[in-house]
Amino acid sequence: MELQRSTEVIVNESQQTVAKFEWSIFLKMIVCSLIGIVSFFITFEWNGKSSILLDHLVSALISFTPMLVNGYVLVLLVLGAAYPFITKTWNKSTVNTVLSLFKVVGLAVGIMLIFNFGPAFLFNPEIGPFLMEKLIKPVGLVIPIGSVFLALLVCYGLLEFIGIFMQPIMKPIFKTPGRSAVDAVASFVGSYSVGLMLTNRVYKEGKYTAKEAAIIATGFSTVSATFMLIVAKTLGLMEHWNAFFWVALVVTFAVTAITARIYPLNRIKDEYAEGTTPQPEKIVKKGRFKAAWTEAVMATKSNPSLPKNLLIHLKDGFIMAMGVIPSILSIGLLGLLLATYTPIFDWVAYLFAPFTYLLQIPEPMLAAKAVSLSIAEMFLPAMLVTQSALITKFIIAVVSISSILFFSAVIPVILSTSIPLTIRQMIIIWFERVVLTMIIVTPIAYLLF
């Protein structure tokens, strides 16, 4: 039976419980949030290179400890390939089985690359070595190290504080509750997998409807800032990091505002999950600052001790890296081989060619082929345009972030949740997002460069 949405509750200033000011909590909130902001958004020059702190740390580790990094990658590959079988999740569904087998293939490919043996095509500089040096090593280090800094950015009240002020924006623009602002930004600066798990949990608790959960899952759960960093590094965009980050964020959310209003998302029922008790959001109309402060303080107080919290995030980052690395080596390799040696993506590119030509993107057929690759793996478009014009690289980089849906990670994760989305629906949404992103970002790229 369809559960009708309840009337939203208006919370007045007099009804709000304002958190008592405590210097220790205030300092923790300010210091941790500032460190997180500096780590991700402030660029500085070191060793002749201008970038953010996280990038400098990863580059230093790769440069100064190459043997240690090789050993670390090998450990990630072995554990990542074994993990689905150890946890007995490999045969839960056809998708899980296929992805688990891909991880085993990724382990085999990684071993061949690390120990320098195997078929000749694997050692094509644009295939195997490119995957290992430009993606596997940086990604394997960025995710766990970045997770530590992300804990400082997202766990100490900053997102909750922002979320209250975003309430008047989220509903009219994105058709989602104000609380989804936290979900959206957490996914964007944190992790799509964490964001999707959060969305699924909130949906099953009766706090999101099916339509709201679907909009959030396909509109906000893009790759994290740490993955964006890898794309920027691959395409030589680190000198334009802040422009890339903020343009990608704005374009991603603008596209989400549009897709929320068109097929197939507009056809999903606006009802709560069966068997749940609807819990519509309490809307703050007055005393917004006090409410935001209260939410931020409660979020900060709910965390474990700082060392324990950082350790938890480091562990989660390591587990995520384990899952991602072998998948990139297998699915990424397959995508590169198909792109290099077969015409499959050349055929798919014809779907996007009219748009790349009309938008006058430099190298329009290459750009069309690059965006067509994003359905397989979000890194593949970047791999294809590393030698292209700056405008093309910028457009493709933003498309790879804003398209959100790809088969190597996000689509299987969504299928494993209770959110009512099918593969067919997600492919349609992917196509819409790619086209809309190109239309919006191309004039921005021309203005910037």
TORKOL-4160 file (C-alpha; in steps of 0.2 Angstrom, whole numbers, padded with zeros to 4 digits, m for minus):
449
<pt num="1" X="0000" Y="0000" Z="0000"/>
<pt num="2" X="0007" Y="0017" Z="m0005"/>
<pt num="3" X="0012" Y="0027" Z="0010"/>
<pt num="4" X="0007" Y="0045" Z="0008"/>
<pt num="5" X="0019" Y="0059" Z="0012"/>
<pt num="6" X="0015" Y="0068" Z="0029"/>
<pt num="7" X="0014" Y="0086" Z="0031"/>
<pt num="8" X="0031" Y="0094" Z="0035"/>
<pt num="9" X="0033" Y="0101" Z="0052"/>
<pt num="10" X="0038" Y="0119" Z="0054"/>
<pt num="11" X="0050" Y="0122" Z="0068"/>
<pt num="12" X="0050" Y="0139" Z="0076"/>
<pt num="13" X="0065" Y="0147" Z="0085"/>
<pt num="14" X="0056" Y="0145" Z="0101"/>
<pt num="15" X="0055" Y="0126" Z="0099"/>
<pt num="16" X="0073" Y="0124" Z="0095"/>
<pt num="17" X="0085" Y="0117" Z="0108"/>
<pt num="18" X="0101" Y="0127" Z="0106"/>
<pt num="19" X="0117" Y="0118" Z="0110"/>
<pt num="20" X="0127" Y="0126" Z="0124"/>
<pt num="21" X="0143" Y="0135" Z="0119"/>
<pt num="22" X="0158" Y="0125" Z="0124"/>
<pt num="23" X="0176" Y="0131" Z="0119"/>
<pt num="24" X="0183" Y="0113" Z="0117"/>
<pt num="25" X="0169" Y="0108" Z="0105"/>
<pt num="26" X="0171" Y="0125" Z="0096"/>
<pt num="27" X="0190" Y="0123" Z="0094"/>
<pt num="28" X="0188" Y="0105" Z="0088"/>
<pt num="29" X="0175" Y="0110" Z="0075"/>
<pt num="30" X="0185" Y="0125" Z="0069"/>
<pt num="31" X="0203" Y="0117" Z="0069"/>
<pt num="32" X="0197" Y="0101" Z="0061"/>
<pt num="33" X="0186" Y="0109" Z="0048"/>
<pt num="34" X="0200" Y="0121" Z="0043"/>
<pt num="35" X="0213" Y="0107" Z="0041"/>
<pt num="36" X="0201" Y="0098" Z="0030"/>
<pt num="37" X="0198" Y="0114" Z="0019"/>
<pt num="38" X="0216" Y="0118" Z="0018"/>
<pt num="39" X="0221" Y="0100" Z="0013"/>
<pt num="40" X="0208" Y="0099" Z="m0001"/>
<pt num="41" X="0206" Y="0117" Z="m0007"/>
<pt num="42" X="0223" Y="0127" Z="m0004"/>
<pt num="43" X="0236" Y="0125" Z="m0017"/>
<pt num="44" X="0254" Y="0129" Z="m0014"/>
<pt num="45" X="0271" Y="0126" Z="m0023"/>
<pt num="46" X="0283" Y="0112" Z="m0018"/>
<pt num="47" X="0297" Y="0105" Z="m0027"/>
<pt num="48" X="0293" Y="0115" Z="m0042"/>
<pt num="49" X="0275" Y="0109" Z="m0043"/>
<pt num="50" X="0259" Y="0119" Z="m0038"/>
<pt num="51" X="0246" Y="0108" Z="m0030"/>
<pt num="52" X="0236" Y="0104" Z="m0014"/>
<pt num="53" X="0243" Y="0095" Z="0001"/>
<pt num="54" X="0236" Y="0078" Z="m0002"/>
<pt num="55" X="0243" Y="0078" Z="m0020"/>
<pt num="56" X="0261" Y="0083" Z="m0013"/>
<pt num="57" X="0260" Y="0069" Z="0000"/>
<pt num="58" X="0256" Y="0056" Z="m0013"/>
<pt num="59" X="0269" Y="0062" Z="m0026"/>
<pt num="60" X="0282" Y="0062" Z="m0013"/>
<pt num="61" X="0278" Y="0044" Z="m0007"/>
<pt num="62" X="0278" Y="0038" Z="m0026"/>
<pt num="63" X="0295" Y="0047" Z="m0029"/>
<pt num="64" X="0304" Y="0043" Z="m0014"/>
<pt num="65" X="0298" Y="0025" Z="m0009"/>
<pt num="66" X="0295" Y="0016" Z="m0026"/>
<pt num="67" X="0298" Y="m0001" Z="m0020"/>
<pt num="68" X="0287" Y="0001" Z="m0004"/>
<pt num="69" X="0273" Y="0008" Z="m0015"/>
<pt num="70" X="0275" Y="m0007" Z="m0027"/>
<pt num="71" X="0273" Y="m0019" Z="m0012"/>
<pt num="72" X="0259" Y="m0009" Z="m0005"/>
<pt num="73" X="0249" Y="m0010" Z="m0022"/>
<pt num="74" X="0253" Y="m0029" Z="m0022"/>
<pt num="75" X="0245" Y="m0031" Z="m0005"/>
<pt num="76" X="0230" Y="m0021" Z="m0010"/>
<pt num="77" X="0227" Y="m0032" Z="m0026"/>
<pt num="78" X="0229" Y="m0048" Z="m0016"/>
<pt num="79" X="0217" Y="m0042" Z="m0002"/>
<pt num="80" X="0205" Y="m0034" Z="m0014"/>
<pt num="81" X="0203" Y="m0050" Z="m0025"/>
<pt num="82" X="0201" Y="m0061" Z="m0010"/>
<pt num="83" X="0189" Y="m0050" Z="0000"/>
<pt num="84" X="0173" Y="m0055" Z="m0009"/>
<pt num="85" X="0177" Y="m0073" Z="m0007"/>
<pt num="86" X="0182" Y="m0071" Z="0012"/>
<pt num="87" X="0166" Y="m0061" Z="0016"/>
<pt num="88" X="0156" Y="m0073" Z="0005"/>
<pt num="89" X="0148" Y="m0059" Z="m0005"/>
<pt num="90" X="0155" Y="m0064" Z="m0022"/>
<pt num="91" X="0139" Y="m0075" Z="m0026"/>
<pt num="92" X="0125" Y="m0064" Z="m0019"/>
<pt num="93" X="0120" Y="m0058" Z="m0036"/>
<pt num="94" X="0126" Y="m0060" Z="m0054"/>
<pt num="95" X="0133" Y="m0042" Z="m0053"/>
<pt num="96" X="0143" Y="m0047" Z="m0038"/>
<pt num="97" X="0150" Y="m0063" Z="m0046"/>
<pt num="98" X="0155" Y="m0054" Z="m0062"/>
<pt num="99" X="0164" Y="m0040" Z="m0052"/>
<pt num="100" X="0172" Y="m0053" Z="m0041"/>
<pt num="101" X="0179" Y="m0062" Z="m0056"/>
<pt num="102" X="0185" Y="m0045" Z="m0063"/>
<pt num="103" X="0195" Y="m0042" Z="m0047"/>
<pt num="104" X="0204" Y="m0059" Z="m0049"/>
<pt num="105" X="0208" Y="m0054" Z="m0066"/>
<pt num="106" X="0215" Y="m0037" Z="m0060"/>
<pt num="107" X="0226" Y="m0046" Z="m0047"/>
<pt num="108" X="0233" Y="m0057" Z="m0062"/>
<pt num="109" X="0236" Y="m0041" Z="m0072"/>
<pt num="110" X="0244" Y="m0032" Z="m0058"/>
<pt num="111" X="0256" Y="m0046" Z="m0054"/>
<pt num="112" X="0262" Y="m0046" Z="m0072"/>
<pt num="113" X="0264" Y="m0028" Z="m0072"/>
<pt num="114" X="0274" Y="m0027" Z="m0056"/>
<pt num="115" X="0285" Y="m0042" Z="m0060"/>
<pt num="116" X="0287" Y="m0037" Z="m0078"/>
<pt num="117" X="0280" Y="m0052" Z="m0088"/>
<pt num="118" X="0265" Y="m0056" Z="m0099"/>
<pt num="119" X="0258" Y="m0052" Z="m0116"/>
<pt num="120" X="0266" Y="m0038" Z="m0126"/>
<pt num="121" X="0250" Y="m0028" Z="m0128"/>
<pt num="122" X="0249" Y="m0026" Z="m0109"/>
<pt num="123" X="0266" Y="m0017" Z="m0109"/>
<pt num="124" X="0260" Y="m0004" Z="m0122"/>
<pt num="125" X="0265" Y="0012" Z="m0113"/>
<pt num="126" X="0247" Y="0019" Z="m0116"/>
<pt num="127" X="0239" Y="0003" Z="m0108"/>
<pt num="128" X="0248" Y="m0007" Z="m0094"/>
<pt num="129" X="0261" Y="0005" Z="m0088"/>
<pt num="130" X="0249" Y="0020" Z="m0090"/>
<pt num="131" X="0236" Y="0011" Z="m0079"/>
<pt num="132" X="0249" Y="0007" Z="m0065"/>
<pt num="133" X="0259" Y="0023" Z="m0064"/>
<pt num="134" X="0245" Y="0036" Z="m0068"/>
<pt num="135" X="0230" Y="0027" Z="m0059"/>
<pt num="136" X="0234" Y="0012" Z="m0048"/>
<pt num="137" X="0248" Y="0019" Z="m0038"/>
<pt num="138" X="0240" Y="0037" Z="m0035"/>
<pt num="139" X="0223" Y="0030" Z="m0032"/>
<pt num="140" X="0229" Y="0017" Z="m0020"/>
<pt num="141" X="0238" Y="0030" Z="m0010"/>
<pt num="142" X="0225" Y="0044" Z="m0012"/>
<pt num="143" X="0210" Y="0035" Z="m0005"/>
<pt num="144" X="0216" Y="0030" Z="0012"/>
<pt num="145" X="0227" Y="0045" Z="0015"/>
<pt num="146" X="0213" Y="0056" Z="0008"/>
<pt num="147" X="0200" Y="0047" Z="0019"/>
<pt num="148" X="0210" Y="0054" Z="0035"/>
<pt num="149" X="0209" Y="0072" Z="0029"/>
<pt num="150" X="0191" Y="0069" Z="0023"/>
<pt num="151" X="0186" Y="0064" Z="0041"/>
<pt num="152" X="0192" Y="0081" Z="0047"/>
<pt num="153" X="0182" Y="0089" Z="0033"/>
<pt num="154" X="0165" Y="0080" Z="0035"/>
<pt num="155" X="0164" Y="0074" Z="0053"/>
<pt num="156" X="0166" Y="0090" Z="0063"/>
<pt num="157" X="0150" Y="0099" Z="0060"/>
<pt num="158" X="0154" Y="0108" Z="0044"/>
<pt num="159" X="0142" Y="0098" Z="0033"/>
<pt num="160" X="0128" Y="0099" Z="0046"/>
<pt num="161" X="0130" Y="0118" Z="0048"/>
<pt num="162" X="0129" Y="0120" Z="0029"/>
<pt num="163" X="0114" Y="0108" Z="0028"/>
<pt num="164" X="0103" Y="0119" Z="0038"/>
<pt num="165" X="0106" Y="0134" Z="0027"/>
<pt num="166" X="0103" Y="0123" Z="0012"/>
<pt num="167" X="0085" Y="0119" Z="0016"/>
<pt num="168" X="0077" Y="0133" Z="0006"/>
<pt num="169" X="0088" Y="0128" Z="m0009"/>
<pt num="170" X="0087" Y="0109" Z="m0009"/>
<pt num="171" X="0068" Y="0106" Z="m0011"/>
<pt num="172" X="0064" Y="0119" Z="m0024"/>
<pt num="173" X="0079" Y="0116" Z="m0035"/>
<pt num="174" X="0082" Y="0097" Z="m0033"/>
<pt num="175" X="0066" Y="0091" Z="m0026"/>
<pt num="176" X="0074" Y="0083" Z="m0011"/>
<pt num="177" X="0074" Y="0087" Z="0008"/>
<pt num="178" X="0086" Y="0099" Z="0016"/>
<pt num="179" X="0095" Y="0085" Z="0025"/>
<pt num="180" X="0100" Y="0078" Z="0008"/>
<pt num="181" X="0112" Y="0093" Z="0006"/>
<pt num="182" X="0123" Y="0084" Z="0019"/>
<pt num="183" X="0121" Y="0068" Z="0009"/>
<pt num="184" X="0126" Y="0077" Z="m0007"/>
<pt num="185" X="0141" Y="0086" Z="m0001"/>
<pt num="186" X="0147" Y="0071" Z="0009"/>
<pt num="187" X="0146" Y="0061" Z="m0007"/>
<pt num="188" X="0155" Y="0074" Z="m0017"/>
<pt num="189" X="0169" Y="0077" Z="m0005"/>
<pt num="190" X="0169" Y="0060" Z="0003"/>
<pt num="191" X="0164" Y="0044" Z="m0006"/>
<pt num="192" X="0150" Y="0039" Z="m0018"/>
<pt num="193" X="0150" Y="0022" Z="m0009"/>
<pt num="194" X="0148" Y="0030" Z="0008"/>
<pt num="195" X="0135" Y="0042" Z="0001"/>
<pt num="196" X="0125" Y="0028" Z="m0007"/>
<pt num="197" X="0125" Y="0018" Z="0009"/>
<pt num="198" X="0119" Y="0034" Z="0018"/>
<pt num="199" X="0105" Y="0037" Z="0006"/>
<pt num="200" X="0100" Y="0019" Z="0006"/>
<pt num="201" X="0099" Y="0019" Z="0025"/>
<pt num="202" X="0089" Y="0035" Z="0026"/>
<pt num="203" X="0077" Y="0028" Z="0013"/>
<pt num="204" X="0074" Y="0012" Z="0023"/>
<pt num="205" X="0072" Y="0023" Z="0039"/>
<pt num="206" X="0057" Y="0032" Z="0030"/>
<pt num="207" X="0066" Y="0049" Z="0029"/>
<pt num="208" X="0067" Y="0049" Z="0010"/>
<pt num="209" X="0054" Y="0044" Z="m0003"/>
<pt num="210" X="0059" Y="0032" Z="m0018"/>
<pt num="211" X="0060" Y="0047" Z="m0029"/>
<pt num="212" X="0070" Y="0057" Z="m0017"/>
<pt num="213" X="0082" Y="0042" Z="m0015"/>
<pt num="214" X="0084" Y="0039" Z="m0033"/>
<pt num="215" X="0087" Y="0058" Z="m0037"/>
<pt num="216" X="0101" Y="0058" Z="m0023"/>
<pt num="217" X="0109" Y="0042" Z="m0029"/>
<pt num="218" X="0110" Y="0047" Z="m0047"/>
<pt num="219" X="0113" Y="0065" Z="m0045"/>
<pt num="220" X="0124" Y="0068" Z="m0030"/>
<pt num="221" X="0134" Y="0051" Z="m0028"/>
<pt num="222" X="0148" Y="0056" Z="m0039"/>
<pt num="223" X="0166" Y="0051" Z="m0036"/>
<pt num="224" X="0175" Y="0060" Z="m0022"/>
<pt num="225" X="0187" Y="0074" Z="m0022"/>
<pt num="226" X="0201" Y="0061" Z="m0020"/>
<pt num="227" X="0196" Y="0053" Z="m0037"/>
<pt num="228" X="0194" Y="0071" Z="m0044"/>
<pt num="229" X="0212" Y="0074" Z="m0039"/>
<pt num="230" X="0217" Y="0058" Z="m0049"/>
<pt num="231" X="0208" Y="0065" Z="m0065"/>
<pt num="232" X="0216" Y="0082" Z="m0063"/>
<pt num="233" X="0233" Y="0074" Z="m0061"/>
<pt num="234" X="0230" Y="0063" Z="m0076"/>
<pt num="235" X="0225" Y="0077" Z="m0087"/>
<pt num="236" X="0238" Y="0090" Z="m0081"/>
<pt num="237" X="0224" Y="0101" Z="m0073"/>
<pt num="238" X="0232" Y="0103" Z="m0056"/>
<pt num="239" X="0236" Y="0121" Z="m0060"/>
<pt num="240" X="0218" Y="0124" Z="m0062"/>
<pt num="241" X="0212" Y="0113" Z="m0048"/>
<pt num="242" X="0200" Y="0125" Z="m0039"/>
<pt num="243" X="0192" Y="0130" Z="m0056"/>
<pt num="244" X="0190" Y="0112" Z="m0060"/>
<pt num="245" X="0183" Y="0107" Z="m0043"/>
<pt num="246" X="0170" Y="0121" Z="m0042"/>
<pt num="247" X="0165" Y="0120" Z="m0060"/>
<pt num="248" X="0163" Y="0101" Z="m0058"/>
<pt num="249" X="0152" Y="0103" Z="m0042"/>
<pt num="250" X="0141" Y="0117" Z="m0049"/>
<pt num="251" X="0138" Y="0108" Z="m0066"/>
<pt num="252" X="0135" Y="0091" Z="m0057"/>
<pt num="253" X="0122" Y="0099" Z="m0047"/>
<pt num="254" X="0114" Y="0109" Z="m0061"/>
<pt num="255" X="0112" Y="0093" Z="m0071"/>
<pt num="256" X="0104" Y="0085" Z="m0056"/>
<pt num="257" X="0091" Y="0099" Z="m0055"/>
<pt num="258" X="0087" Y="0095" Z="m0073"/>
<pt num="259" X="0087" Y="0076" Z="m0073"/>
<pt num="260" X="0076" Y="0077" Z="m0057"/>
<pt num="261" X="0062" Y="0084" Z="m0068"/>
<pt num="262" X="0063" Y="0073" Z="m0084"/>
<pt num="263" X="0061" Y="0054" Z="m0088"/>
<pt num="264" X="0064" Y="0042" Z="m0080"/>
<pt num="265" X="0067" Y="0050" Z="m0063"/>
<pt num="266" X="0050" Y="0060" Z="m0064"/>
<pt num="267" X="0041" Y="0044" Z="m0066"/>
<pt num="268" X="0047" Y="0036" Z="m0050"/>
<pt num="269" X="0034" Y="0036" Z="m0037"/>
<pt num="270" X="0035" Y="0049" Z="m0023"/>
<pt num="271" X="0032" Y="0036" Z="m0009"/>
<pt num="272" X="0041" Y="0029" Z="0006"/>
<pt num="273" X="0048" Y="0012" Z="0007"/>
<pt num="274" X="0035" Y="m0002" Z="0011"/>
<pt num="275" X="0035" Y="m0006" Z="0029"/>
<pt num="276" X="0043" Y="0010" Z="0035"/>
<pt num="277" X="0036" Y="0024" Z="0046"/>
<pt num="278" X="0037" Y="0041" Z="0036"/>
<pt num="279" X="0048" Y="0054" Z="0044"/>
<pt num="280" X="0046" Y="0070" Z="0034"/>
<pt num="281" X="0059" Y="0083" Z="0038"/>
<pt num="282" X="0057" Y="0096" Z="0051"/>
<pt num="283" X="0059" Y="0113" Z="0042"/>
<pt num="284" X="0068" Y="0127" Z="0050"/>
<pt num="285" X="0059" Y="0143" Z="0047"/>
<pt num="286" X="0067" Y="0155" Z="0060"/>
<pt num="287" X="0083" Y="0154" Z="0070"/>
<pt num="288" X="0092" Y="0146" Z="0056"/>
<pt num="289" X="0109" Y="0150" Z="0063"/>
<pt num="290" X="0105" Y="0143" Z="0081"/>
<pt num="291" X="0098" Y="0127" Z="0073"/>
<pt num="292" X="0113" Y="0125" Z="0062"/>
<pt num="293" X="0125" Y="0127" Z="0077"/>
<pt num="294" X="0115" Y="0114" Z="0087"/>
<pt num="295" X="0116" Y="0102" Z="0072"/>
<pt num="296" X="0135" Y="0105" Z="0070"/>
<pt num="297" X="0138" Y="0103" Z="0089"/>
<pt num="298" X="0128" Y="0087" Z="0090"/>
<pt num="299" X="0138" Y="0080" Z="0075"/>
<pt num="300" X="0154" Y="0084" Z="0083"/>
<pt num="301" X="0150" Y="0077" Z="0100"/>
<pt num="302" X="0143" Y="0061" Z="0092"/>
<pt num="303" X="0160" Y="0057" Z="0085"/>
<pt num="304" X="0173" Y="0045" Z="0094"/>
<pt num="305" X="0189" Y="0052" Z="0100"/>
<pt num="306" X="0199" Y="0061" Z="0086"/>
<pt num="307" X="0213" Y="0047" Z="0085"/>
<pt num="308" X="0199" Y="0033" Z="0084"/>
<pt num="309" X="0189" Y="0043" Z="0071"/>
<pt num="310" X="0205" Y="0045" Z="0060"/>
<pt num="311" X="0209" Y="0027" Z="0062"/>
<pt num="312" X="0191" Y="0022" Z="0057"/>
<pt num="313" X="0192" Y="0032" Z="0041"/>
<pt num="314" X="0209" Y="0026" Z="0037"/>
<pt num="315" X="0203" Y="0008" Z="0038"/>
<pt num="316" X="0188" Y="0012" Z="0028"/>
<pt num="317" X="0199" Y="0020" Z="0015"/>
<pt num="318" X="0210" Y="0005" Z="0014"/>
<pt num="319" X="0195" Y="m0006" Z="0012"/>
<pt num="320" X="0189" Y="0005" Z="m0002"/>
<pt num="321" X="0206" Y="0005" Z="m0011"/>
<pt num="322" X="0206" Y="m0014" Z="m0010"/>
<pt num="323" X="0190" Y="m0014" Z="m0019"/>
<pt num="324" X="0194" Y="m0001" Z="m0032"/>
<pt num="325" X="0212" Y="m0005" Z="m0037"/>
<pt num="326" X="0209" Y="m0023" Z="m0044"/>
<pt num="327" X="0193" Y="m0017" Z="m0053"/>
<pt num="328" X="0202" Y="m0003" Z="m0061"/>
<pt num="329" X="0216" Y="m0014" Z="m0067"/>
<pt num="330" X="0203" Y="m0026" Z="m0075"/>
<pt num="331" X="0189" Y="m0016" Z="m0081"/>
<pt num="332" X="0200" Y="m0001" Z="m0085"/>
<pt num="333" X="0211" Y="m0013" Z="m0095"/>
<pt num="334" X="0196" Y="m0020" Z="m0104"/>
<pt num="335" X="0190" Y="m0003" Z="m0108"/>
<pt num="336" X="0207" Y="0003" Z="m0115"/>
<pt num="337" X="0209" Y="m0013" Z="m0125"/>
<pt num="338" X="0192" Y="m0010" Z="m0133"/>
<pt num="339" X="0195" Y="0008" Z="m0136"/>
<pt num="340" X="0213" Y="0004" Z="m0143"/>
<pt num="341" X="0210" Y="m0011" Z="m0153"/>
<pt num="342" X="0191" Y="m0012" Z="m0157"/>
<pt num="343" X="0178" Y="0000" Z="m0165"/>
<pt num="344" X="0165" Y="m0002" Z="m0151"/>
<pt num="345" X="0166" Y="0015" Z="m0143"/>
<pt num="346" X="0169" Y="0023" Z="m0160"/>
<pt num="347" X="0151" Y="0017" Z="m0164"/>
<pt num="348" X="0144" Y="0023" Z="m0147"/>
<pt num="349" X="0153" Y="0039" Z="m0150"/>
<pt num="350" X="0141" Y="0043" Z="m0165"/>
<pt num="351" X="0127" Y="0046" Z="m0152"/>
<pt num="352" X="0137" Y="0060" Z="m0145"/>
<pt num="353" X="0146" Y="0067" Z="m0160"/>
<pt num="354" X="0131" Y="0078" Z="m0165"/>
<pt num="355" X="0133" Y="0087" Z="m0148"/>
<pt num="356" X="0152" Y="0088" Z="m0149"/>
<pt num="357" X="0151" Y="0096" Z="m0166"/>
<pt num="358" X="0137" Y="0108" Z="m0162"/>
<pt num="359" X="0146" Y="0114" Z="m0146"/>
<pt num="360" X="0163" Y="0116" Z="m0156"/>
<pt num="361" X="0173" Y="0106" Z="m0144"/>
<pt num="362" X="0191" Y="0104" Z="m0151"/>
<pt num="363" X="0193" Y="0086" Z="m0158"/>
<pt num="364" X="0175" Y="0083" Z="m0158"/>
<pt num="365" X="0175" Y="0064" Z="m0163"/>
<pt num="366" X="0189" Y="0061" Z="m0150"/>
<pt num="367" X="0178" Y="0070" Z="m0137"/>
<pt num="368" X="0163" Y="0060" Z="m0142"/>
<pt num="369" X="0173" Y="0044" Z="m0140"/>
<pt num="370" X="0179" Y="0049" Z="m0123"/>
<pt num="371" X="0162" Y="0053" Z="m0115"/>
<pt num="372" X="0156" Y="0037" Z="m0122"/>
<pt num="373" X="0169" Y="0028" Z="m0112"/>
<pt num="374" X="0162" Y="0035" Z="m0096"/>
<pt num="375" X="0148" Y="0022" Z="m0094"/>
<pt num="376" X="0162" Y="0008" Z="m0092"/>
<pt num="377" X="0174" Y="0017" Z="m0080"/>
<pt num="378" X="0175" Y="0036" Z="m0075"/>
<pt num="379" X="0194" Y="0036" Z="m0078"/>
<pt num="380" X="0193" Y="0030" Z="m0096"/>
<pt num="381" X="0188" Y="0047" Z="m0103"/>
<pt num="382" X="0203" Y="0055" Z="m0095"/>
<pt num="383" X="0215" Y="0042" Z="m0102"/>
<pt num="384" X="0209" Y="0045" Z="m0120"/>
<pt num="385" X="0212" Y="0064" Z="m0120"/>
<pt num="386" X="0229" Y="0066" Z="m0111"/>
<pt num="387" X="0237" Y="0074" Z="m0126"/>
<pt num="388" X="0222" Y="0085" Z="m0131"/>
<pt num="389" X="0219" Y="0104" Z="m0130"/>
<pt num="390" X="0216" Y="0111" Z="m0113"/>
<pt num="391" X="0198" Y="0115" Z="m0117"/>
<pt num="392" X="0194" Y="0097" Z="m0122"/>
<pt num="393" X="0203" Y="0090" Z="m0107"/>
<pt num="394" X="0193" Y="0102" Z="m0095"/>
<pt num="395" X="0177" Y="0097" Z="m0103"/>
<pt num="396" X="0180" Y="0078" Z="m0103"/>
<pt num="397" X="0186" Y="0080" Z="m0085"/>
<pt num="398" X="0170" Y="0088" Z="m0079"/>
<pt num="399" X="0160" Y="0075" Z="m0089"/>
<pt num="400" X="0168" Y="0061" Z="m0081"/>
<pt num="401" X="0163" Y="0068" Z="m0064"/>
<pt num="402" X="0146" Y="0074" Z="m0068"/>
<pt num="403" X="0140" Y="0058" Z="m0077"/>
<pt num="404" X="0141" Y="0049" Z="m0061"/>
<pt num="405" X="0135" Y="0032" Z="m0067"/>
<pt num="406" X="0147" Y="0019" Z="m0072"/>
<pt num="407" X="0148" Y="0000" Z="m0072"/>
<pt num="408" X="0164" Y="m0003" Z="m0063"/>
<pt num="409" X="0157" Y="0004" Z="m0046"/>
<pt num="410" X="0142" Y="0016" Z="m0044"/>
<pt num="411" X="0129" Y="0006" Z="m0054"/>
<pt num="412" X="0133" Y="m0011" Z="m0045"/>
<pt num="413" X="0133" Y="m0002" Z="m0028"/>
<pt num="414" X="0115" Y="0006" Z="m0032"/>
<pt num="415" X="0109" Y="m0011" Z="m0038"/>
<pt num="416" X="0114" Y="m0018" Z="m0021"/>
<pt num="417" X="0103" Y="m0006" Z="m0012"/>
<pt num="418" X="0085" Y="m0005" Z="m0009"/>
<pt num="419" X="0083" Y="0011" Z="m0020"/>
<pt num="420" X="0071" Y="0006" Z="m0034"/>
<pt num="421" X="0082" Y="0009" Z="m0050"/>
<pt num="422" X="0085" Y="m0003" Z="m0064"/>
<pt num="423" X="0100" Y="m0004" Z="m0076"/>
<pt num="424" X="0089" Y="0002" Z="m0090"/>
<pt num="425" X="0084" Y="0018" Z="m0081"/>
<pt num="426" X="0102" Y="0021" Z="m0075"/>
<pt num="427" X="0109" Y="0020" Z="m0093"/>
<pt num="428" X="0096" Y="0033" Z="m0099"/>
<pt num="429" X="0100" Y="0044" Z="m0084"/>
<pt num="430" X="0119" Y="0042" Z="m0089"/>
<pt num="431" X="0116" Y="0047" Z="m0107"/>
<pt num="432" X="0106" Y="0062" Z="m0101"/>
<pt num="433" X="0119" Y="0068" Z="m0089"/>
<pt num="434" X="0133" Y="0067" Z="m0102"/>
<pt num="435" X="0124" Y="0077" Z="m0114"/>
<pt num="436" X="0118" Y="0090" Z="m0102"/>
<pt num="437" X="0135" Y="0092" Z="m0094"/>
<pt num="438" X="0143" Y="0095" Z="m0111"/>
<pt num="439" X="0130" Y="0108" Z="m0115"/>
<pt num="440" X="0133" Y="0117" Z="m0099"/>
<pt num="441" X="0152" Y="0115" Z="m0096"/>
<pt num="442" X="0158" Y="0119" Z="m0114"/>
<pt num="443" X="0154" Y="0138" Z="m0114"/>
<pt num="444" X="0161" Y="0139" Z="m0096"/>
<pt num="445" X="0177" Y="0131" Z="m0102"/>
<pt num="446" X="0179" Y="0143" Z="m0117"/>
<pt num="447" X="0176" Y="0158" Z="m0104"/>
<pt num="448" X="0190" Y="0151" Z="m0093"/>
<pt num="449" X="0203" Y="0146" Z="m0106"/>
